């Protein structure tokens, strides 16, 4: 069985695809990488919210899935749209890396809570909004591009630090540049942060092959958590440009704990709730949490956010 793996061409995307390739090989399957450029890779002079919040990093891969030129698409789980068309399915999530955001800089003395004002580069509306909420003394600079491009811009002096996901920084070997690991309690990450998702088109990929890939790659404890998070995001109808956040974890062997919420673009309003429930009801847990956030004023907040983007 030979699998054609669709992937973006950035170094981090290739690391993810090669990781999946290794897992497939260990499971007895051969594979090849098919490199595909997405809109999010090509359009770097505008913020994500300005080029469209849905499918910015996934649409072109999904087109190739439907065309049958690739068998699976490898995505960062946090790049996935909140809902998928009926012919597309996520069949696996890899075990999650640490989900924290981290501060990256050449200056080892920088800290979010040090009181010193400095410039942080990020393209994430969630991170910008949270910085405005928790660290209003700091300045944000819009910073698009792959990890290596952002570090080059950091070295050029376009900002003093970057705010990034630990997973990507670690996978690319830049741990020595991490000067601060942010608290998950306050800086709760984007849905899916730290995991890799495998997407297929049905019926382009037959069910037997799909099941085999799932058995090889899927880390079910992570999958349970991400189903809760994605149900939360789907109810909010969120995308990359909406400053929402959610993180689920196993409280014990029979309980999932899900924390999620929404923050205004100016950082003045932050809504956060935590719900717990059995793992078999993970999707219901996410939906219930979203309803609670919407009831507390999240519905009006979303209207305001979408008007401003």
Secondary structure in CASP SS format (residue, H / E / C, confidence):
PFRMAT SS
TARGET T0000
AUTHOR 0000-0000-0000
METHOD secondary structure of the structure
MODEL  1
X C 1.00
X E 1.00
X E 1.00
X E 1.00
X E 1.00
X E 1.00
X E 1.00
X C 1.00
X C 1.00
X C 1.00
X H 1.00
X H 1.00
X H 1.00
X H 1.00
X H 1.00
X H 1.00
X H 1.00
X H 1.00
X H 1.00
X H 1.00
X H 1.00
X H 1.00
X H 1.00
X H 1.00
X H 1.00
X H 1.00
X C 1.00
X C 1.00
X C 1.00
X E 1.00
X E 1.00
X E 1.00
X E 1.00
X E 1.00
X E 1.00
X C 1.00
X C 1.00
X C 1.00
X H 1.00
X H 1.00
X H 1.00
X H 1.00
X C 1.00
X C 1.00
X C 1.00
X C 1.00
X C 1.00
X H 1.00
X H 1.00
X H 1.00
X H 1.00
X C 1.00
X C 1.00
X C 1.00
X C 1.00
X C 1.00
X C 1.00
X C 1.00
X H 1.00
X H 1.00
X H 1.00
X H 1.00
X H 1.00
X H 1.00
X H 1.00
X H 1.00
X H 1.00
X C 1.00
X C 1.00
X C 1.00
X C 1.00
X E 1.00
X E 1.00
X E 1.00
X E 1.00
X E 1.00
X H 1.00
X H 1.00
X H 1.00
X C 1.00
X C 1.00
X C 1.00
X C 1.00
X C 1.00
X C 1.00
X C 1.00
X C 1.00
X E 1.00
X E 1.00
X E 1.00
X E 1.00
X E 1.00
X E 1.00
X C 1.00
X C 1.00
X C 1.00
X C 1.00
X C 1.00
X C 1.00
X C 1.00
X E 1.00
X E 1.00
X E 1.00
X E 1.00
X C 1.00
X C 1.00
X C 1.00
X C 1.00
X C 1.00
X C 1.00
X C 1.00
X C 1.00
X C 1.00
X C 1.00
X C 1.00
X C 1.00
X C 1.00
X C 1.00
X E 1.00
X E 1.00
X E 1.00
X E 1.00
X C 1.00
X C 1.00
X H 1.00
X H 1.00
X H 1.00
X H 1.00
X H 1.00
X H 1.00
X H 1.00
X H 1.00
X H 1.00
X H 1.00
X C 1.00
X C 1.00
X C 1.00
X C 1.00
X E 1.00
X E 1.00
X E 1.00
X E 1.00
X C 1.00
X C 1.00
X C 1.00
X C 1.00
X H 1.00
X H 1.00
X H 1.00
X H 1.00
X H 1.00
X H 1.00
X H 1.00
X H 1.00
X H 1.00
X C 1.00
X C 1.00
X C 1.00
X C 1.00
X C 1.00
X E 1.00
X E 1.00
X E 1.00
X E 1.00
X E 1.00
X H 1.00
X H 1.00
X H 1.00
X H 1.00
X H 1.00
X H 1.00
X C 1.00
X C 1.00
X C 1.00
X H 1.00
X H 1.00
X H 1.00
X E 1.00
X E 1.00
X E 1.00
X E 1.00
X C 1.00
X C 1.00
X C 1.00
X C 1.00
X C 1.00
X C 1.00
X C 1.00
X C 1.00
X C 1.00
X C 1.00
X C 1.00
X C 1.00
X C 1.00
X C 1.00
X E 1.00
X E 1.00
X E 1.00
X E 1.00
X E 1.00
X E 1.00
X C 1.00
X C 1.00
X C 1.00
X C 1.00
X C 1.00
X H 1.00
X H 1.00
X H 1.00
X H 1.00
X H 1.00
X H 1.00
X H 1.00
X H 1.00
X H 1.00
X H 1.00
X H 1.00
X C 1.00
X C 1.00
X H 1.00
X H 1.00
X H 1.00
X H 1.00
X H 1.00
X H 1.00
X H 1.00
X H 1.00
X H 1.00
X H 1.00
X H 1.00
X H 1.00
X H 1.00
X H 1.00
X H 1.00
X H 1.00
X H 1.00
X C 1.00
X C 1.00
X C 1.00
X C 1.00
X C 1.00
X C 1.00
X C 1.00
X E 1.00
X E 1.00
X E 1.00
X E 1.00
X E 1.00
X E 1.00
X E 1.00
X E 1.00
X E 1.00
X C 1.00
X C 1.00
X E 1.00
X E 1.00
X E 1.00
X E 1.00
X E 1.00
X E 1.00
X E 1.00
X E 1.00
X E 1.00
X C 1.00
X C 1.00
X C 1.00
X C 1.00
X C 1.00
X C 1.00
X E 1.00
X E 1.00
X E 1.00
X E 1.00
X E 1.00
X E 1.00
X E 1.00
X E 1.00
X C 1.00
X H 1.00
X H 1.00
X H 1.00
X H 1.00
X H 1.00
X H 1.00
X H 1.00
X H 1.00
X H 1.00
X H 1.00
X H 1.00
X H 1.00
X H 1.00
X H 1.00
X H 1.00
X H 1.00
X H 1.00
X H 1.00
X H 1.00
X H 1.00
X H 1.00
X H 1.00
X H 1.00
X H 1.00
X H 1.00
X H 1.00
X H 1.00
X H 1.00
X H 1.00
X H 1.00
X C 1.00
END
